[in-house]
Amino acid sequence: MVFLFWDRPSPEDQKKCIDKCGSFNYDSEYRGATAKTAVSLQQDRELAKKGYFVNHARVPVGSGFKTFEKGKSALQSWKHFSFDWTFVDPKTRIGVGEKFCVCVKEFFPWLVMPLQVVYVNETKKKGKGMASFGFGSGTLQGHLLAGEERFSIALDENDQVWYEILSISKPAHFLSLIGYPYVLLRQKYFAHQSSNAVRKYLAP
């Protein structure tokens, strides 16, 4: 099952895909795995044995609590997905159990890939000026990949704000299996583009 559209998918198109997508398509033991650190996932031998690839990007995007709050707002309104070739409906609510679609234009057709928010984490440490906000989403039936991805924004003890993407994935369809090297390149490209979009949005 693959969801393809020749024209930019409308909210109605996306809802139809969500209604058909069913449940998660990746191992239940890794539900919520991206809430861990990138190092722990990269060192997880069982994860690698099961064919999962870890993709990680972490970049500085500014400084100060106001920048952090603006970064949090950027994630909540999906500014990190605001491109001509890929998008998420900006009205999508970030809450546990919420289903949504990532729409990607590859060559001629649009691919619509369903996901579900698995967790939302937010922390603030009083007196230390540290804070973080992030959420992880798992792939559903009909997604070309099987796995999970986290987007997060964090303010560290040095007043530096960081944007981070962490994902685990493996092919879930023959199209992604035969083109997996290309898929990995696109993941890296998206991480670069997404980081630039957040940095630009947060610029003074």
Backbone torsions as a table, in degrees:
resi	resn	phi	psi	omega
1	MET	NA	118.7	177.1
2	VAL	-132.8	137.2	-178.9
3	PHE	-100.8	110.8	-177.4
4	LEU	-121.7	141.1	177.1
5	PHE	-139.0	140.1	178.6
6	TRP	-78.7	-30.7	178.4
7	ASP	-105.9	163.8	179.0
8	ARG	-54.4	123.0	-175.2
9	PRO	-63.2	129.9	178.6
10	SER	-82.4	166.8	174.8
11	PRO	-55.9	-35.4	178.7
12	GLU	-67.1	-41.0	176.8
13	ASP	-59.8	-44.3	-178.5
14	GLN	-65.7	-38.4	178.7
15	LYS	-63.7	-39.6	178.3
16	LYS	-61.3	-40.3	178.7
17	CYS	-65.5	-42.7	179.8
18	ILE	-62.8	-38.4	179.8
19	ASP	-65.4	-25.8	-177.2
20	LYS	-98.1	-13.4	-165.6
21	CYS	-74.8	-24.4	178.2
22	GLY	75.5	-140.7	-171.3
23	SER	-100.3	-176.0	178.0
24	PHE	-60.3	149.3	179.8
25	ASN	-113.6	14.7	178.9
26	TYR	-125.5	164.9	-173.3
27	ASP	-55.4	129.1	-177.6
28	SER	-62.0	-27.7	-179.6
29	GLU	-66.4	-17.5	179.2
30	TYR	-104.1	11.9	175.2
31	ARG	-66.5	116.6	-177.7
32	GLY	89.7	6.9	-176.6
33	ALA	-61.6	-32.9	-175.9
34	THR	-74.6	-1.9	172.8
35	ALA	-74.6	-13.3	178.2
36	LYS	-79.4	177.3	177.7
37	THR	-78.5	156.7	178.3
38	ALA	-61.6	-39.7	-179.1
39	VAL	-60.8	-43.2	-178.5
40	SER	-64.7	-36.2	178.2
41	LEU	-72.6	-38.9	179.6
42	GLN	-66.4	-25.2	180.0
43	GLN	-96.0	0.0	-178.5
44	ASP	-79.8	103.0	-176.8
45	ARG	-67.5	-35.7	179.6
46	GLU	-65.1	-37.4	178.0
47	LEU	-61.3	-45.3	179.1
48	ALA	-66.1	-39.5	179.7
49	LYS	-61.4	-32.3	-179.3
50	LYS	-84.9	6.7	172.5
51	GLY	90.4	9.3	-179.2
52	TYR	-83.8	137.2	175.6
53	PHE	-104.1	135.8	179.5
54	VAL	-98.6	124.6	177.2
55	ASN	-114.4	130.0	-175.0
56	HIS	-142.5	136.0	174.4
57	ALA	-144.6	134.5	178.6
58	ARG	-142.5	119.3	-174.2
59	VAL	-134.2	147.7	175.5
60	PRO	-75.5	138.0	-177.4
61	VAL	-128.5	7.5	179.4
62	GLY	149.9	-163.3	-179.6
63	SER	-149.6	155.8	175.5
64	GLY	94.4	155.8	-176.4
65	PHE	-66.6	-35.5	178.6
66	LYS	-62.6	-39.3	177.7
67	THR	-65.6	-40.8	176.8
68	PHE	-59.0	-47.5	-178.8
69	GLU	-62.4	-37.7	177.7
70	LYS	-68.4	-36.0	177.3
71	GLY	-65.8	-40.1	176.4
72	LYS	-60.2	-44.2	178.3
73	SER	-62.7	-35.5	178.6
74	ALA	-62.5	-42.9	179.3
75	LEU	-67.8	-40.9	-177.9
76	GLN	-66.5	-23.5	178.0
77	SER	-107.0	12.3	173.5
78	TRP	60.3	35.0	176.0
79	LYS	-64.1	-25.8	-179.9
80	HIS	-73.9	-1.3	177.3
81	PHE	-122.6	20.8	-175.0
82	SER	-92.6	80.7	180.0
83	PHE	-132.5	164.9	176.7
84	ASP	-68.3	-29.6	-172.3
85	TRP	-102.0	-8.9	175.3
86	THR	-155.4	143.3	-179.8
87	PHE	-159.4	161.1	169.6
88	VAL	-124.2	139.8	177.1
89	ASP	-53.5	116.8	-175.7
90	PRO	-61.8	-14.6	178.0
91	LYS	-83.6	-4.7	-179.2
92	THR	-62.2	125.7	-179.7
93	ARG	-80.4	138.2	176.7
94	ILE	-95.2	97.6	179.6
95	GLY	-150.6	149.0	-178.2
96	VAL	-56.7	129.0	-180.0
97	GLY	93.9	-10.7	-179.4
98	GLU	-70.6	128.0	176.9
99	LYS	-99.3	143.5	-179.5
100	PHE	-154.3	175.1	-179.5
101	CYS	-124.7	139.1	167.3
102	VAL	-98.1	121.7	-179.0
103	CYS	-103.3	126.5	-175.2
104	VAL	-129.5	130.9	176.7
105	LYS	-96.1	113.3	177.7
106	GLU	-117.0	109.6	-176.8
107	PHE	62.5	-112.4	-176.7
108	PHE	-93.1	-52.7	-176.8
109	PRO	-81.2	161.6	170.8
110	TRP	-93.9	135.2	172.7
111	LEU	-98.2	133.7	177.0
112	VAL	-115.0	115.7	-173.2
113	MET	-118.0	116.3	-174.8
114	PRO	-82.9	143.2	177.6
115	LEU	-140.5	170.5	176.5
116	GLN	-139.0	134.7	178.4
117	VAL	-67.4	122.9	-177.0
118	VAL	-92.3	-39.0	-179.1
119	TYR	-154.8	156.8	173.3
120	VAL	-131.9	124.2	-179.8
121	ASN	-119.5	133.6	175.8
122	GLU	-142.1	130.8	179.9
123	THR	-136.2	149.0	173.9
124	LYS	-143.3	125.0	-179.2
125	LYS	-102.3	112.6	-177.5
126	LYS	-63.1	137.0	175.2
127	GLY	83.3	-14.0	-178.2
128	LYS	-109.5	-8.0	179.1
129	GLY	68.0	17.9	-178.5
130	MET	-101.1	143.9	-179.2
131	ALA	-158.1	156.2	177.0
132	SER	-153.2	151.8	175.1
133	PHE	-144.5	133.8	178.5
134	GLY	-163.7	163.2	177.3
135	PHE	-147.5	149.1	179.1
136	GLY	-118.3	139.4	-179.1
137	SER	-124.7	137.6	179.8
138	GLY	-105.1	148.6	-178.8
139	THR	-75.2	145.5	179.4
140	LEU	-110.9	171.1	175.7
141	GLN	-55.9	132.4	-177.5
142	GLY	104.1	-10.3	174.9
143	HIS	-85.0	141.9	-178.2
144	LEU	-72.1	-19.1	177.9
145	LEU	-115.6	160.2	173.8
146	ALA	-118.5	124.5	-179.7
147	GLY	158.4	-157.1	-172.5
148	GLU	-147.8	151.4	-179.2
149	GLU	-140.8	138.2	177.3
150	ARG	-116.2	138.3	170.5
151	PHE	-118.1	132.8	-178.4
152	SER	-149.0	156.9	176.2
153	ILE	-130.0	137.1	-175.4
154	ALA	-143.7	144.4	174.5
155	LEU	-108.4	119.3	-175.4
156	ASP	-93.5	-177.9	-176.2
157	GLU	-67.7	-13.8	177.8
158	ASN	-98.6	12.4	178.6
159	ASP	70.7	18.0	178.9
160	GLN	-93.3	137.6	178.7
161	VAL	-102.2	132.1	-177.6
162	TRP	-123.0	139.4	172.5
163	TYR	-106.9	134.0	-175.3
164	GLU	-135.9	140.0	173.5
165	ILE	-123.2	130.1	178.6
166	LEU	-139.2	126.6	-179.4
167	SER	-142.6	154.8	168.7
168	ILE	-123.0	136.5	-178.6
169	SER	-158.0	157.3	172.6
170	LYS	-151.2	161.1	-178.4
171	PRO	-61.3	141.2	177.1
172	ALA	-123.6	5.4	-178.4
173	HIS	-152.8	152.5	-176.8
174	PHE	-62.1	-27.8	178.2
175	LEU	-64.2	-42.1	178.9
176	SER	-77.5	-27.0	178.7
177	LEU	-66.5	-47.9	-177.5
178	ILE	-74.3	-22.8	-179.2
179	GLY	-111.7	26.1	-172.7
180	TYR	-62.7	-39.4	175.8
181	PRO	-56.1	-39.2	177.8
182	TYR	-67.1	-40.1	178.8
183	VAL	-59.5	-43.5	179.8
184	LEU	-63.5	-39.2	177.0
185	LEU	-64.4	-39.9	179.0
186	ARG	-66.5	-34.8	176.3
187	GLN	-62.8	-43.3	178.0
188	LYS	-64.7	-41.0	180.0
189	TYR	-64.2	-43.3	178.7
190	PHE	-61.9	-43.8	-179.9
191	ALA	-58.1	-42.2	179.0
192	HIS	-64.9	-47.6	-178.8
193	GLN	-65.5	-41.4	-179.0
194	SER	-65.2	-42.3	177.8
195	SER	-61.5	-42.6	178.3
196	ASN	-64.3	-37.7	-179.9
197	ALA	-65.0	-42.9	178.9
198	VAL	-66.4	-44.3	179.9
199	ARG	-60.7	-42.2	179.6
200	LYS	-66.0	-40.8	-179.8
201	TYR	-65.0	-34.3	-177.0
202	LEU	-88.3	-6.9	-178.3
203	ALA	-62.7	140.9	-179.9
204	PRO	-58.7	NA	NA
